[in-house]
Amino acid sequence: MQLKIDVFNHVFPKPFFERLQKVTVNKGAIKRWLHIPFLHNVDVRFRMLEEFGEGYRQVLSLSAPPIESINPDRQITIDLARLANDSMADLVKTHPHRFPGFIASLPLNYPDESVSELERAVQHQGALGVQVFSNVNGLPLDDERFFPLFQTADRLQCPIFLHPARGATFADYPGEQKSKYEIWWTFGWPYETSVAMHRLVFSGLFDRLPSIKIVAHHLGAMVPYFEGRVGYGLDQFGTRTSDEDYEGLRRSMAHRPIDYFKMFWADTAVFGSRAATECGLHFYGVDQVVFASDAPFDPEGGSMYIRETIKVIDSLEISPDERDRIYRGNAERLFNRRFTD
């Protein structure tokens, strides 16, 4: 039996979802969530997962929106994060065969509490990783206030899962009030992830924490396709800028910019695109890519992206050992744990 460890799919555990509906300031989003029962109804989820066999397992992570954007109240935000982690831990304890682990969520707009909650989730609830969004209510992740969080994740050997965050209020052009035609999602999300990666690279994070593991969602977003830009293009870093002196920063970097971009891990959540999968594998290499589906946000409400992603991976011209690494082995290295039948 081929184990397939889906490391990036989304859930709203029932206790969390019930509380979310009561406290969210964005009531409009609830309508879509209610129409995706896979997201919040475990029985529906199990029925839809039956077609993938016993070897298919899910490491659960909370769905967007970011917890820090749900409600501005400090205590509500902190309590939501704890409830999310406790609820996901309960799902893992109740259904360990299907859900071998979960990814913690944090109240990122309160950095000190985020560090405490990360420690609690990992050390007491068994979280395998932590989800961090590409910006924290508009603040970049390379803001020094968030460095203790990265330090803590590194100390706990807890991989960070980088998820994009961008809404329709982020206009396509400065002269407009909002994004049109869902551009904020189609192109805005991969842009968001890529910008966050770029900022982390040039912040020196990988030099300060060389053993840190960060998984860039959607196979590294735009980065693999723009290999030439982050490669030879960024080898000329600073030559396009006249109002800031980047010479010192460029000299301080121990590696080429592209080498830092390749220090990220990536997942296969590209909605069943073979071309994107091959592009990402070419950039990161087989050993830096983990299996993920991004379920349940597909036209079928949960199973399609899983099925299409598996179809692509099974069709790749790679060895059985390389395929097993994508499905299982790399996740074991990422989480530093074994997944068994």
C-alpha positions in Angstrom: 0.0 0.0 0.0 1.4 3.4 -1.0 1.1 5.8 1.8 0.1 9.3 0.7 0.6 12.0 3.3 -1.4 15.1 2.3 0.4 17.8 4.3 -1.6 20.9 3.2 -5.4 20.6 3.2 -7.9 22.5 5.2 -10.5 22.0 7.9 -12.8 23.9 10.2 -13.3 21.6 13.3 -16.9 21.8 14.5 -16.2 23.6 17.8 -14.1 26.2 16.0 -16.5 26.6 13.1 -19.4 27.2 15.5 -17.4 29.9 17.4 -16.1 31.4 14.2 -19.7 32.0 12.9 -20.5 33.9 16.0 -17.5 36.2 16.3 -16.4 36.9 12.7 -16.8 40.4 11.4 -17.0 39.2 7.8 -20.4 37.5 7.9 -20.5 37.3 4.1 -17.7 34.6 4.0 -19.8 32.2 6.0 -22.1 31.6 3.0 -19.4 29.9 1.0 -18.1 27.9 3.9 -21.6 26.5 4.6 -21.7 25.2 1.0 -18.5 23.2 1.5 -19.5 20.6 4.1 -16.2 18.7 3.6 -14.6 21.7 5.4 -16.6 21.4 8.6 -18.4 18.1 8.6 -16.2 15.1 9.4 -18.7 12.5 8.2 -18.9 14.2 4.8 -15.2 14.4 4.7 -14.8 10.7 5.4 -17.3 9.7 2.7 -15.5 11.7 0.1 -12.1 10.4 1.1 -13.1 6.7 0.7 -12.2 6.7 -3.0 -8.6 7.3 -2.2 -8.1 4.2 0.0 -6.6 3.6 3.4 -3.2 4.8 2.3 -4.3 8.4 1.9 -3.8 10.4 5.1 -4.3 14.1 5.9 -2.2 16.4 8.1 -4.9 19.0 9.0 -4.5 22.7 8.9 -7.1 25.5 9.5 -8.6 27.1 6.4 -8.3 30.8 5.7 -9.1 33.5 6.9 -6.2 34.1 9.1 -7.2 34.0 12.8 -5.8 37.5 13.3 -8.3 38.9 10.7 -11.5 37.3 12.1 -12.2 39.7 15.0 -10.1 42.7 16.3 -10.7 41.8 20.0 -7.5 40.5 21.6 -9.0 37.8 23.8 -11.3 36.5 21.1 -8.3 36.1 18.8 -6.2 34.3 21.4 -9.1 32.1 22.4 -9.8 31.2 18.7 -6.3 30.1 18.2 -6.4 27.8 21.2 -9.8 26.4 20.2 -8.6 25.7 16.7 -5.5 23.8 17.9 -7.4 21.9 20.6 -10.1 21.0 18.2 -7.7 19.8 15.5 -5.7 17.8 18.2 -9.0 16.1 19.2 -9.6 15.1 15.5 -6.2 13.6 15.4 -6.7 11.7 18.7 -10.1 10.5 17.5 -9.1 9.5 14.0 -5.4 8.8 14.0 -5.5 6.5 11.1 -6.9 9.1 8.7 -5.5 12.2 10.4 -1.9 11.5 11.6 -1.2 15.1 12.7 -2.2 18.8 12.5 -0.6 22.2 11.8 -1.1 24.8 14.5 -2.7 28.2 14.0 -1.7 31.3 15.9 -3.0 34.8 16.9 -0.2 36.4 14.8 -1.2 40.0 15.5 -0.1 39.3 19.1 3.5 38.0 18.6 4.2 37.2 22.3 1.0 35.2 22.6 1.8 33.5 19.3 5.1 32.2 20.7 3.4 30.9 23.8 0.6 29.2 21.8 3.1 27.6 19.4 5.0 26.1 22.3 1.7 24.8 23.8 0.5 23.4 20.5 3.7 21.6 19.8 4.7 20.4 23.2 1.3 19.6 24.7 -1.0 19.0 21.8 1.4 17.4 19.3 1.2 19.8 16.4 3.6 18.8 13.6 4.0 22.3 12.2 2.6 25.9 12.2 0.7 27.9 9.6 1.8 31.5 9.0 0.2 33.8 6.5 2.1 36.0 4.1 1.3 39.1 6.0 -0.2 39.8 9.4 -3.0 42.3 8.9 -0.7 44.2 6.5 2.6 43.8 8.4 5.4 41.8 6.6 6.8 38.7 8.1 10.3 40.1 8.1 9.2 42.7 10.7 11.5 42.1 13.7 8.5 41.6 15.9 7.9 38.2 14.3 11.5 37.0 14.6 11.0 35.3 18.0 8.3 33.2 16.4 10.7 32.0 13.7 13.3 31.4 16.5 10.8 29.3 18.5 9.7 27.3 15.4 13.3 26.6 14.7 14.1 25.6 18.3 11.1 23.2 18.3 12.1 21.8 14.9 8.6 22.8 13.8 8.2 23.5 10.1 6.4 26.7 9.0 3.7 26.5 6.4 3.5 29.7 4.5 0.0 30.5 3.2 -1.0 33.6 1.1 -3.4 36.2 2.6 -4.9 38.8 0.4 -8.5 40.0 -0.1 -10.6 41.9 -2.6 -9.9 45.2 -0.8 -6.4 45.1 -2.1 -7.0 46.9 -5.4 -5.5 45.8 -8.7 -4.4 49.4 -9.4 -3.8 52.4 -7.1 -6.7 54.4 -8.7 -9.3 51.8 -7.8 -11.0 50.8 -4.5 -11.0 47.0 -4.8 -9.8 44.1 -6.9 -12.0 43.0 -9.8 -12.8 39.6 -11.2 -11.2 37.7 -8.3 -7.7 38.8 -9.5 -6.8 39.2 -5.8 -7.1 35.4 -5.6 -6.0 34.1 -9.0 -2.8 36.1 -9.2 -2.8 38.0 -5.9 -2.3 34.9 -3.8 0.8 33.6 -5.6 2.2 37.1 -5.7 1.6 37.4 -1.9 3.5 34.2 -1.2 6.4 35.2 -3.5 6.7 38.6 -2.0 6.8 37.1 1.5 9.5 34.6 0.4 11.5 37.5 -1.2 11.3 39.5 2.0 12.4 36.6 4.1 15.3 35.9 1.8 16.7 39.4 2.0 16.0 39.8 5.7 18.8 37.3 6.3 16.5 34.8 8.0 18.2 31.7 6.5 21.6 33.0 7.7 20.3 33.7 11.2 18.4 30.4 11.3 20.1 28.1 8.8 18.1 25.0 9.9 14.7 26.5 9.7 12.1 24.7 7.5 9.5 26.8 5.6 7.0 25.2 3.2 5.9 27.7 0.5 2.3 26.8 -0.5 1.3 26.2 -4.1 4.7 24.8 -5.1 6.6 28.0 -4.2 4.0 30.2 -5.9 5.6 32.3 -8.7 9.2 31.6 -7.9 9.9 28.4 -9.9 8.5 30.0 -13.1 10.6 33.1 -12.6 13.8 31.2 -12.0 15.6 33.5 -14.3 14.6 36.6 -12.4 15.5 35.2 -9.0 18.7 33.8 -10.5 20.6 36.0 -12.9 18.2 38.8 -12.4 18.8 39.1 -8.6 22.5 38.6 -9.1 22.3 42.2 -10.2 20.5 43.2 -7.0 20.7 46.9 -6.3 21.6 48.1 -9.8 17.9 49.1 -10.4 17.6 51.1 -7.3 18.9 54.7 -7.0 17.3 55.9 -3.7 18.6 53.2 -1.4 22.1 51.7 -1.0 21.9 47.9 -1.2 25.7 47.4 -1.6 26.2 46.4 2.1 23.2 44.0 2.1 24.4 42.4 -1.1 27.9 41.8 0.3 26.5 40.4 3.6 24.7 37.6 1.8 26.6 34.3 2.1 24.9 32.9 -1.0 23.3 33.9 -4.3 19.7 35.0 -3.8 18.5 32.0 -5.9 20.2 29.7 -3.4 18.2 31.1 -0.6 15.0 30.7 -2.5 15.9 27.1 -3.0 16.1 26.7 0.8 12.3 26.8 1.0 10.3 23.6 0.7 7.2 23.4 -1.5 4.1 21.4 -1.9 2.2 20.0 -4.8 -1.0 22.0 -4.4 -1.3 23.4 -7.9 -4.8 22.2 -8.6 -3.8 19.3 -10.8 -1.5 21.2 -13.2 1.2 18.9 -14.6 3.1 21.8 -16.1 3.3 23.6 -12.8 4.2 20.5 -11.0 7.1 19.7 -13.3 8.3 23.4 -13.1 8.3 23.3 -9.3 10.1 19.9 -9.2 12.7 21.2 -11.6 13.4 24.2 -9.4 13.3 22.6 -5.9 14.2 19.1 -6.7 12.3 15.9 -5.6 13.7 16.0 -2.0 12.2 19.5 -1.2 8.6 18.8 -2.4 5.8 17.3 -0.3 2.4 16.0 -1.4 -0.5 18.4 -0.8 -3.9 18.8 -2.3 -5.3 22.1 -0.9 -8.7 20.3 -0.4 -11.5 21.1 -0.3 -11.7 24.2 -2.5 -12.4 22.6 -5.8 -15.5 22.4 -8.0 -16.5 19.1 -6.4 -16.2 20.4 -2.9 -13.3 18.3 -1.7 -12.2 15.4 -3.7 -11.3 16.8 -7.1 -7.9 18.4 -6.2 -6.9 15.3 -4.3 -7.7 13.1 -7.3 -6.1 15.4 -9.9 -3.0 15.9 -7.9 -2.5 12.1 -7.4 -3.1 11.6 -11.1 -0.3 14.1 -12.0 2.2 12.7 -9.5 1.5 9.1 -10.7 2.1 10.2 -14.3 5.4 11.9 -13.7 8.5 10.4 -15.3 10.3 9.7 -12.0 11.4 6.6 -10.3 9.2 4.7 -7.8 11.5 5.8 -5.0 11.2 9.5 -6.0 7.4 9.1 -6.1 7.4 7.6 -2.7 9.5 10.5 -1.4 7.0 13.0 -2.6 4.0 11.1 -1.2 5.6 10.1 2.1 9.4 10.2 2.6 9.8 13.9 2.4 7.0 14.5 4.9 8.8 12.2 7.3 12.0 14.2 7.0 10.0 17.5 7.2 8.2 16.5 10.4 11.0 14.2 11.7 8.6 11.4 12.3 7.6 8.1 10.7 4.2 7.5 9.1 3.2 3.8 9.2 0.5 1.6 7.8 
